[in-house]
Amino acid sequence: MFFCQLKQAYKAFWLCIVFLTTACGVIEPSANKLAAPVNLKVGEGFVNPIGYYESLPRFSWQLPEESEQKQQQSYQIQVASSVNFTAKSLLWDTAKINSNSNAWIRYQGQPLTSRQQVFWRVKTWDEQNQMSSWSEVQSIELGLLGNHDWLAKWVGHPNPDGIYNRPQYLRKIFNLDKPIAQARLYITAKGIFKPYLNGKAISNDVMTPGWTPYHKRIETLTYDITQHLKQGENAIGAVLAEGWHTGRIFGPTKKDYVLPMRLIAQLEVQYTDGTTNTIKTDESWQSSVQGPVRSAGNYDGETYDANFEMPGWNTVNFDDSDWLAVNFESIDTQVQLKPKRHAAASNILKLPAVEIVSVKDGVAIFDMGQNMVGVPEIQLPAKQGQAIKLRFSEALEHGQFYVKNYRSAKSTDFYTPKADGVINYRPQFTFHGYRYVEVSGYDTNFEPELAWLSGHVLHSNFTLYDNFKSNHSKLNKLSDNVSWGLRGNFLDVPTDCPQRDERLGWTGDAQVFVSTSMYKADVYAFWAAWLESLREDQGIDGMIPKFVPFRPFLTDGTAAAWGDAATIVPWELYQYTADINVLAENYSMMKRWIAYTEFHSFDYISNIGTYGDWLQPYSTNGRAKGDTHPDLIATAYYARSVEIAAQTADLLGYKADAEQYNKLFLKIKQKFRNYFFDQELNLVSTAIKTIKRDKGKRLRKPIKSEIQLITTQTSYLLPLAFNLFNQHEQDLAVSKLLALLKESDNHLKTGFLGTPMLHQILQRYGHSDLMYEILLKETYPSWFYSINHGATTTWERWDSYSLTDGYNKANMNSLNHYAYGAVAQWFYNGMLGIQALEPGFKRFEINPQFTSKLNNLNGSVPTINGDIKVYWQIRQGKLSMTIDVPKNTQAQLNLPSVEQVTITQNKSVIHGNKHTLEPGLYQISGVIRF
Ligand code: RAM
């Protein structure tokens, strides 16, 4: 007995010693180290970035899949100025931090400065306090963080003829007289640019620097050009075209808004002896507008004339004596030059043409098989002086080439050959949205061949996930179509459409699609960057424009549910990533937007105008704004924004704000409930009070008007989604919604705003079966209707096109619009059943919505901890399932409709349809009860 106690005391003593020493990091308990963390990222997903934008970077990593470690108990990060992490070079060492956080850890050393290069590494400990090896060393190099770093000037062709839109060629020769250790090019433009060194393009980026509110901020690019330079004479050159800065935006009429194109570049060379040399744009540069690219615009296309080619113009061996000295301007203090904070657009994919649809009178129509966004590449026989003409179309109409839905966008490329023979051409300074290409002007002695044409798909350079497959080919097609809609409309800014004379960052479209896009692609940085533009474009009164970047002269103001992107986009990004930074960065924008809405409301009813449930089918008189009352929509969104702000304030520690917004939310909720609905939860049918907006001024008194509220699916969907009915009334509201759906034979009758709410609400209230029915409908209006009529992307309208009647003739009709693609979120949340229980999926539920209509599904949700993978298959009522729970997370398995559940992991077996699952791979079987 005594011995036993002694033994226990002895054991406790040693455990204590081991605990103390390991906790202090003195002795490590195990010589066998755990595998090192992997997938190290900086900020919103950068890997070893150069030209980075944050002086206090954030660090993320994952536990390796093959490691025995299941959870992270602690971590240590080190940042150093040398790759060897010598004691002297350490800039920041967290020491061992007891935390399971593995993402968005902010550097707390001395803020990093422009050009600074640092190295970082991380290690972790598991629950048994076993330590991992250090990760591989990663690096970060900062760009030029502020205007003070720029010694260069804005330069451009002097343009004696006042033709501001003609593409410019710029060049300079410089001498490097010592061996080169390292060189960087910092560069950007007012317009878009393509840079060359010694005759070679230095990157595949396109349309750089992309589109921001140029009057406030222009993003700068950083390139490692060490390999492009040589000791002795070198030549730098750039082509400059109008892009978004100088080109027309929206419609044909705004040519008067002409701002000259300009380039700014700073080439910084470090010699091996430690000295430096900086070459910059200044008065010594030469320029010409006599190059082969004669014109280029986003909407209208590019015109290239090979007769104007200037061989060697971007090399040392070129006579530029007839070029003109540039005009130059100092950098403007009010326009910030800042490192680009997301990947530039690039040539991501190359598609072959799949069919030659017709050839007639020297005009051939090619089919790319896919509605895509980018540029063609042609390689075909041509005749001297005879221009090749390329036109683009999204769909043929009864075999005819159709371009009317491009409106005023000419979307046409021309190439004039300087000699007979095979030419090769790909436009550089434009992009088109198309599936079909009409090629004319080629040498008609030859028969067109498929090999003449291919398509370069352009979008911001992020990864699209291949993470959904089922046994249902149309569902798979829909998933692909949503991905293609995303590709096509994520070219530097999120756009409504990529083809007509619009292509704008409509805020409403963005807020309905942002969450879905995160399941389909690695687009966090893309959105975080756009939010910076949103903040910059917010009015002094808090107004958030309808589209961003905004051009104030085009149209005034905002719209409810569009401006609410200010709260919804950051909130949805936070839900997906758990990065509190996106809330912190945007909180004051949220507050100001709410203040704006408050100002434009009367007695808690918002009167901000809205585009409504945009493009709702079967609306009265076909009105685009749909039938749901604008005040109902505006007030529902007002409530939603306030609730988001309350939760954000709470998370950020602004308790007083949180309290105030919570109170406001309840007031709006109560008012909303009683103002728009009667006791029985029917929409008030009699004339109601509405309020007229007194242009820009505070509303004084309500004005009675005779507007009737029309009952719509969306008028129940929004309040259910935004929690605006009382708890005990929700079932009643759902039954009203179900009745409305039934009335339309279980078809949706929703536009941009109502549609994304359908799957959320139907699943939440136990009607996933109905969601399947709606989703798998073949008849109009439905997603499959578009597929049945040849869609390879998602459309702007439910009836944008039909094989029998061709295009919907409405003036506004794009075949590549992502808004209705929002439903794809349900593929992950509903069909695969992966729902976050905590932001960032640290804890998540797996509750697939099984259906007799599908027999297998395979997919994943990429998270900050790795991929959550789910596969399920049903055969004759028997379920087999595989689940992969990533390291450092926990899953709640919930299979209410499955009996006799057996869960196997590494030969250990448990039973029951509700379980907490630790990281690992699980096999599950059971019997489905439909
Ligand atoms: C059109 C587009 C866009 C929408 C606006 C209101 O320009 O359909 O997607 O947001 O209208």
Residues whose N, C-alpha, C, O or C-beta is under 5 A from the ligand:
A	BS01	RAM	D496 W506 G508 D509 Y611
